[in-house]
Amino acid sequence: MIYGRNRKALHNYDIEERFEAGIVLFGSEVKSIRAGQVSLNEAYATIIKEEVFIIDMYIAPYVKSSIFKPDPRRKRKLLLKKFEIKRLIGKIQRRGYTIVPLKIYTNERGFIKLELGLGKGKKTIDKREEIKKRDLKREERRRWL
C-alpha cells in the first residue's frame, strides 16, 4: 500500500535508476505513516560518512502516542546494501546526480520502504516540451472519443 508520493519528482527530474530502501523509524512514526500522515514533498536524500539519510521528510506526530514524540522533520537513516551506497556515492560525486525520494509504501512482508530515484534535474525547456507532448496526447484522445 502506498502512503505518500513525491508528485513533483518526476516533473523536476529525469529518473534513471530506482532503489528500495528501509527506514529507521520509531514505533509512533510507523503508526503515523500507516495512518497516512506523511509528506515527501520537500524531502531529499543525502550521504553522510558513507550512510544515506533522508532529510525533511515530514511524519506527523502520532496523536495517541505517549509523552515521547520525535521531531517530525528529523533526519532518518536509510537502509541500503553496501554496493548500492557505493554506486550512489560514485554517481553523485562524478556526474551531478541527485537522490530523490519517490514514494513510501509497505512491501509484501509489511515493512515500510522508501523508493529512491537517482536522477538529474530537468531544465525548463525540457519541462515545457513534456507538457506539450502531454497536451498533444490529450487532444488526440479527445478526437477519438
C-alpha distance (Angstrom), angle and dihedral (degrees) to the residues before:
residue distance angle dihedral
M1 . . .
I2 3.79 . .
Y3 3.81 115.5 .
G4 3.80 101.1 177.4
R5 3.80 142.2 3.1
N6 3.76 135.0 -162.0
R7 3.80 97.3 -132.8
K8 3.79 95.8 -178.7
A9 3.81 94.0 53.2
L10 3.80 95.3 81.2
H11 3.80 90.1 44.9
N12 3.82 95.0 50.0
Y13 3.82 100.9 35.8
D14 3.79 140.2 44.6
I15 3.80 101.2 -131.9
E16 3.80 111.8 -149.1
E17 3.81 102.4 168.9
R18 3.79 135.4 21.1
F19 3.80 128.1 -151.6
E20 3.80 132.1 -170.8
A21 3.79 113.9 -138.0
G22 3.78 134.4 -178.9
I23 3.80 119.8 -134.1
V24 3.81 129.9 -137.8
L25 3.82 103.8 -128.1
F26 3.79 140.5 164.2
G27 3.82 119.3 -119.1
S28 3.79 94.9 -106.6
E29 3.82 89.8 51.9
V30 3.81 90.8 54.3
K31 3.80 90.7 52.2
S32 3.79 91.0 47.7
I33 3.83 92.1 50.6
R34 3.80 91.3 49.3
A35 3.81 87.5 52.5
G36 3.83 88.0 56.3
Q37 3.81 96.0 -110.0
V38 3.81 97.1 136.9
S39 3.81 134.4 106.7
L40 3.82 128.8 -167.5
N41 3.82 96.5 177.7
E42 3.81 98.8 111.2
A43 3.80 97.6 21.7
Y44 3.78 125.5 120.9
A45 3.78 135.7 172.4
T46 3.78 126.1 -126.0
I47 3.79 137.9 178.4
I48 3.81 119.4 -121.0
K49 3.82 118.9 178.6
E50 3.82 93.1 -20.1
E51 3.81 92.8 -50.6
V52 3.79 125.2 108.1
F53 3.81 119.7 -130.1
I54 3.79 132.6 -178.4
I55 3.78 114.2 -138.4
D56 3.83 129.5 -162.9
M57 3.80 96.2 12.2
Y58 3.80 104.1 148.1
I59 3.80 118.1 -137.9
A60 3.80 111.5 174.7
P61 3.81 115.7 -130.9
Y62 3.79 111.3 -96.8
V63 3.80 108.9 -107.3
K64 3.81 97.0 -142.5
S65 3.81 96.5 45.5
S66 3.77 124.5 116.2
I67 3.79 126.8 -109.6
F68 3.82 92.8 -63.7
K69 3.81 108.9 87.4
P70 3.82 116.4 164.2
D71 3.80 121.6 -140.2
P72 3.84 107.7 -82.7
R73 3.82 93.0 -137.6
R74 3.81 100.7 38.1
K75 3.80 119.2 136.9
R76 3.79 112.2 -98.1
K77 3.78 127.3 -157.7
L78 3.79 117.5 -119.1
L79 3.78 121.5 -145.1
L80 3.80 114.2 -134.7
K81 3.78 134.3 151.5
K82 3.81 117.1 -93.3
F83 3.81 94.8 -113.5
E84 3.82 90.6 50.5
I85 3.81 91.2 52.3
K86 3.81 91.6 48.7
R87 3.80 90.3 49.1
L88 3.81 90.6 51.2
I89 3.81 91.9 48.2
G90 3.79 91.3 51.1
K91 3.80 94.8 48.8
I92 3.80 94.7 45.4
Q93 3.81 95.6 48.5
R94 3.79 98.6 43.8
R95 3.76 108.5 31.5
G96 3.81 107.6 27.4
Y97 3.79 98.6 -110.8
T98 3.79 124.9 158.5
I99 3.81 130.8 -143.9
V100 3.80 108.7 -130.1
P101 3.82 125.9 -176.2
L102 3.81 108.9 -129.2
K103 3.80 107.0 178.5
I104 3.79 143.5 -14.3
Y105 3.79 118.6 -138.6
T106 3.81 146.1 141.7
N107 3.77 120.0 -98.3
E108 3.82 127.3 -141.4
R109 3.82 91.9 -80.0
G110 3.81 93.4 52.5
F111 3.82 97.6 -106.6
I112 3.79 119.6 138.4
K113 3.80 110.6 -115.7
L114 3.78 135.0 -177.9
E115 3.78 122.2 -143.1
L116 3.80 111.7 -142.4
G117 3.77 125.5 -164.7
L118 3.78 126.0 -153.2
G119 3.77 107.3 -147.6
K120 3.77 150.3 141.8
G121 3.78 123.7 -116.2
K122 3.80 116.4 -101.3
K123 3.76 121.5 -126.7
T124 3.80 121.4 -125.4
I125 3.80 91.3 -106.2
D126 3.80 91.4 56.2
K127 3.79 91.0 50.1
R128 3.80 91.3 51.5
E129 3.81 91.7 50.1
E130 3.79 90.4 50.5
I131 3.81 90.8 51.9
K132 3.82 90.8 49.4
K133 3.81 91.8 51.5
R134 3.80 90.9 48.9
D135 3.83 91.4 50.2
L136 3.81 91.7 49.3
K137 3.81 91.4 51.3
R138 3.79 90.4 48.8
E139 3.82 91.9 51.2
E140 3.80 90.8 47.7
R141 3.81 91.2 53.1
R142 3.80 90.3 49.7
R143 3.82 91.5 53.8
W144 3.80 91.4 54.8
L145 3.79 94.6 50.0
